[in-house]
């Protein structure tokens, strides 16, 4: 690809000062924004103040997240999906007065969301990322449950005084029933956490704490846990796994094609939104460990990696690339972190320069 076909970039920011969300997440945010606006319009038509307020709040939150793109705070897609489902069910139960089941499910989901917020607050109070060694799941689950119930109780008090100030009739029986359903939701998510930290937590609480750790001022116990959290999320536009640096696993011999595959991924990250490459991890997330036995020692392996980047990508782009080894018992994974380059990056292949995205 020639220079004429490559988009020019003018941003001159420090390559490691921001993070970028992937395209799939951005598309999800746009869908959520559209649904939120639609639900707000429905709320206006049916004069449902609560639906209008909730839909407008979610829309505002999504706009802020999209606009600042991690500079403010990152809301995990799973959180957005749960809020979106809650808004839709709330609107359905408000428009169709006999849709009692939808209303019940909506309140249970609200309890789940409040419970998840409780987990975030619990970890914030501890100042740590989930998964630290002396973590007490029972105590954290109890804190999350009580937080969820307490938050809805405060909401009910606000509703009561707002209705009194506007001289509106409040159905206390319905309010109590809603409290029961919210409590059930908060209890279920707390119990699920205590019994087994399922993928729900990986894509909500863990994702939120990990992506916002610098903003929130929390610390991860060690980089090994961070790598494990990333692997659990799977490959994406900004995360890829490679089993080896230069050894062909089928033949056991050194293979330049393995190195080229690594360099192609790094070049593509530099030309797009940046990303992380984990070398020593299979496509399905199994940790094999980088092929360090093909080198005399780790210093020579690190030097070889630096020489590859320098000779085939270029010294000018080394500031956009960081790599380090992370220990996994008797194995090690090389974590390569890439930031978006302000100029197009080409991979040198003999006398040819190739542009990858």
C-alpha positions in Angstrom: 0.0 0.0 0.0 1.4 3.4 -1.0 1.6 6.5 1.2 -1.3 8.0 -0.9 -3.6 5.2 0.3 -2.8 5.6 3.9 -4.7 8.0 6.1 -2.6 10.8 7.6 -2.8 11.4 11.4 -2.2 14.7 13.1 -2.5 13.7 16.8 0.8 14.2 18.6 -0.2 12.9 22.0 1.9 10.7 24.3 1.1 7.2 23.0 0.6 5.8 26.5 -1.6 8.5 28.0 -5.0 7.2 26.9 -6.9 4.0 26.1 -9.4 3.3 23.3 -12.5 1.2 23.3 -12.9 -1.3 20.5 -15.3 -0.8 17.6 -17.7 -3.5 18.8 -18.2 -1.7 22.1 -18.7 1.7 20.4 -21.4 0.1 18.2 -23.1 -1.3 21.3 -23.0 2.2 22.9 -24.7 3.7 19.8 -27.4 1.1 19.9 -28.0 1.7 23.6 -28.1 5.5 23.0 -30.7 5.0 20.3 -32.9 2.8 22.5 -32.6 5.2 25.4 -33.7 8.1 23.3 -36.6 6.0 22.0 -37.7 5.0 25.5 -37.5 8.6 26.7 -39.8 9.6 23.8 -42.2 6.8 24.8 -42.0 8.0 28.4 -42.9 11.5 27.3 -45.9 10.3 25.2 -47.3 8.3 28.2 -46.3 10.9 30.7 -44.1 8.5 32.7 -41.7 10.8 34.6 -39.6 7.9 36.0 -39.0 6.3 32.6 -38.0 9.7 31.2 -35.5 10.3 34.0 -34.0 6.8 33.8 -33.7 6.8 30.0 -32.3 10.3 29.9 -29.8 9.4 32.6 -28.6 6.3 30.7 -28.4 8.3 27.5 -26.3 10.9 29.2 -24.0 8.3 30.7 -23.5 6.6 27.4 -22.8 10.0 25.6 -20.2 10.9 28.3 -18.5 7.5 28.0 -18.4 7.7 24.2 -17.2 11.3 24.1 -14.4 10.9 26.6 -13.4 7.3 25.6 -11.8 6.2 28.9 -10.5 9.7 29.8 -13.5 10.1 32.2 -14.7 6.5 33.1 -15.4 3.3 31.2 -18.7 1.6 31.6 -18.5 -2.1 30.6 -20.8 -3.2 27.8 -22.6 -5.8 30.1 -23.6 -3.0 32.4 -25.0 -1.1 29.5 -26.9 -4.1 28.3 -28.5 -4.7 31.7 -29.5 -1.1 32.0 -31.0 -1.2 28.5 -33.0 -4.3 29.3 -34.3 -2.7 32.5 -35.4 0.4 30.6 -37.2 -1.6 28.0 -39.0 -3.7 30.5 -39.9 -0.7 32.6 -41.4 1.0 29.6 -43.4 -2.1 28.6 -44.8 -2.4 32.1 -45.7 1.3 32.1 -47.4 1.2 28.7 -49.2 -2.1 29.1 -50.7 -2.0 32.6 -51.4 -5.7 32.6 -47.7 -6.6 31.9 -47.0 -7.4 35.5 -44.4 -10.1 34.7 -42.3 -7.5 32.8 -42.4 -5.2 35.8 -41.3 -7.9 38.2 -38.4 -8.9 36.0 -37.4 -5.3 35.6 -37.3 -4.8 39.4 -35.2 -8.0 39.8 -32.8 -6.7 37.1 -32.6 -3.4 39.0 -31.7 -5.4 42.1 -29.0 -7.1 40.2 -27.6 -3.8 38.9 -27.6 -2.3 42.4 -25.9 -5.4 43.7 -23.2 -5.2 41.1 -22.7 -1.5 42.0 -22.4 -2.7 45.6 -19.5 -5.0 44.6 -17.8 -2.1 42.9 -18.1 0.0 46.0 -16.8 -2.8 48.2 -13.7 -3.2 46.1 -13.2 0.6 45.9 -13.3 0.6 49.8 -10.6 -2.1 49.8 -8.6 -0.2 47.1 -7.9 -3.4 45.2 -8.8 -5.2 41.9 -10.9 -8.4 42.4 -8.9 -11.6 42.8 -6.4 -10.5 45.5 -5.1 -13.3 47.8 -6.9 -12.5 51.1 -10.2 -11.7 49.4 -13.3 -12.7 51.5 -16.1 -13.5 49.1 -18.7 -13.9 51.9 -18.1 -10.5 53.4 -17.9 -8.8 50.0 -21.2 -10.5 49.0 -22.9 -9.2 52.2 -21.7 -5.7 51.6 -22.9 -5.8 48.0 -26.3 -7.1 49.1 -26.8 -4.5 51.8 -25.7 -1.7 49.4 -28.2 -2.7 46.8 -31.1 -2.9 49.3 -30.1 0.4 51.0 -29.9 2.3 47.7 -33.4 1.2 46.7 -34.7 2.1 50.1 -33.3 5.6 49.7 -34.9 5.8 46.3 -38.3 4.8 47.8 -37.9 7.6 50.4 -37.3 10.1 47.6 -40.3 8.9 45.7 -42.5 9.2 48.8 -41.5 12.8 49.4 -41.7 13.8 45.8 -45.2 12.4 45.6 -46.2 14.3 48.8 -44.8 17.5 47.5 -46.7 17.1 44.2 -49.9 16.0 46.0 -49.9 12.7 44.2 -51.2 9.4 45.4 -48.6 6.8 46.3 -49.4 3.1 46.2 -47.5 1.8 49.2 -48.4 -1.8 48.6 -46.8 -1.6 45.1 -43.8 0.2 46.5 -43.3 -2.6 49.1 -43.7 -5.3 46.4 -41.1 -3.6 44.3 -38.8 -3.5 47.3 -39.2 -7.3 47.6 -38.3 -7.9 44.0 -35.3 -5.6 44.1 -34.1 -7.4 47.3 -34.4 -10.8 45.5 -32.3 -9.5 42.6 -29.6 -8.1 44.9 -29.6 -11.4 46.9 -29.4 -13.6 43.8 -26.3 -11.7 42.4 -24.7 -11.7 45.8 -25.3 -15.5 46.2 -23.9 -16.1 42.7 -20.7 -14.3 43.5 -20.3 -16.2 46.8 -20.8 -19.5 45.1 -18.9 -18.9 41.9 -17.5 -15.8 40.2 -19.1 -16.4 36.9 -18.6 -14.6 33.6 -21.3 -12.1 34.7 -18.7 -10.6 37.1 -15.9 -10.9 34.6 -17.8 -8.7 32.2 -19.2 -6.2 34.7 -17.4 -5.7 38.1 -14.0 -7.1 37.1 -14.1 -5.3 33.7 -15.1 -2.0 35.3 -12.4 -2.2 38.1 -9.7 -3.2 35.6 -10.4 -0.6 32.9 -10.8 2.2 35.4 -8.1 1.2 37.9 -6.0 4.3 37.3 -9.0 6.7 37.5 -10.4 5.0 40.6 -6.9 4.7 42.3 -7.2 1.0 42.9 -4.3 -1.5 42.5 -4.0 -4.9 41.1 -2.1 -7.4 43.3 0.2 -8.5 40.5 0.4 -8.5 36.8 -0.3 -12.2 36.6 -3.9 -11.6 37.8 -4.2 -8.9 35.2 -3.2 -11.2 32.4 -5.6 -13.9 33.6 -8.4 -11.4 33.6 -7.6 -10.4 30.1 -7.4 -14.0 28.9 -10.8 -14.7 30.5 -12.3 -11.9 28.3 -11.0 -13.5 25.1 -9.6 -12.1 21.9 -11.0 -8.8 20.5 -10.1 -5.9 18.3 -7.6 -4.8 20.9 -6.4 -8.1 22.4 -4.7 -11.0 20.6 -2.9 -14.2 21.6 0.1 -15.8 20.0 1.4 -19.2 21.1 5.0 -18.5 20.2 7.5 -15.9 19.3 9.6 -17.8 16.7 9.2 -21.5 17.3 6.9 -23.5 15.0 5.0 -25.7 17.5 4.4 -28.4 14.8 8.1 -28.8 13.8 9.8 -27.6 17.0 12.1 -25.5 14.8 12.7 -21.8 14.4 10.3 -20.3 11.9 10.4 -16.7 10.5 6.7 -17.0 9.8 6.0 -17.0 13.6 7.9 -13.8 14.0 6.1 -12.2 11.1 2.7 -13.1 12.6 3.7 -11.3 15.8 5.0 -8.3 13.9 1.9 -8.1 11.8 -0.3 -8.0 14.8 1.8 -5.2 16.4 1.8 -3.2 13.2 -2.0 -3.5 12.9 -2.4 -2.3 16.5 -0.2 0.7 15.9 -2.3 1.6 12.8 -5.7 1.3 14.5 -6.7 1.8 18.1 -3.7 0.1 19.8 -4.0 -3.1 21.7 -2.3 -5.8 23.7 -0.6 -8.9 22.4 0.0 -11.9 24.7 2.8 -14.2 23.4 2.7 -17.6 25.0 -1.1 -18.0 25.0 -3.1 -20.1 22.5 -6.1 -18.9 20.7 -8.4 -20.6 23.1 -6.7 -19.0 26.1 -4.4 -21.8 27.3 -1.1 -20.5 28.8 1.7 -22.4 27.1 4.5 -19.9 27.9 6.7 -18.1 25.5 9.3 -20.2 23.7 12.2 -18.9 25.8 14.1 -22.2 25.5 14.9 -21.3 21.9 17.2 -18.5 23.4 20.3 -18.8 25.5 18.7 -16.6 28.2 15.9 -14.1 28.7 18.2 -11.1 28.1 18.9 -12.4 24.6 15.2 -13.1 24.0 14.4 -9.5 25.0 17.2 -8.2 22.8 15.9 -10.3 19.9 12.4 -8.8 20.3 13.8 -5.3 20.4 15.9 -5.9 17.3 12.9 -7.3 15.5 10.8 -4.2 16.3 13.7 -1.9 15.4 14.6 -3.5 12.1 11.2 -4.4 10.7 8.9 -1.7 12.2 11.4 1.1 12.9 13.1 2.9 15.7 10.6 5.8 15.4 7.8 3.6 16.7 9.5 2.0 19.6 8.0 4.6 22.0 4.6 3.2 21.1 5.5 -0.3 22.1 6.2 -1.8 25.5 6.8 -5.4 26.3 7.7 -7.4 29.4 7.6 -11.0 30.7 5.0 -12.0 33.3 5.7 -15.1 35.3 3.3 -18.1 35.4 4.9 -20.7 37.6 7.6 -22.2 35.4 6.3 -20.4 32.3 6.3 -16.8 31.2 4.0 -14.8 29.0 5.3 -11.8 27.1 2.9 -8.9 27.3 3.2 -6.5 24.4 1.3 -3.2 24.8 0.8 -1.1 21.7 -0.6 2.4 21.4 -2.0 4.1 18.3 0.7 5.8 16.2 0.3 9.3 15.0 1.7 8.3 11.6 1.1 5.3 9.5 3.3 2.2 10.3 4.7 -0.2 7.7 6.1 -3.7 8.3 9.3 -4.2 6.3 9.4 -7.5 4.4 12.7 -7.6 2.5 12.5 -4.6 0.2 8.7 -4.3 0.5 6.9 -2.2 3.1 3.4 -3.5 4.0 0.6 -1.6 5.7 -1.5 -3.7 8.1 -4.8 -2.8 9.9 
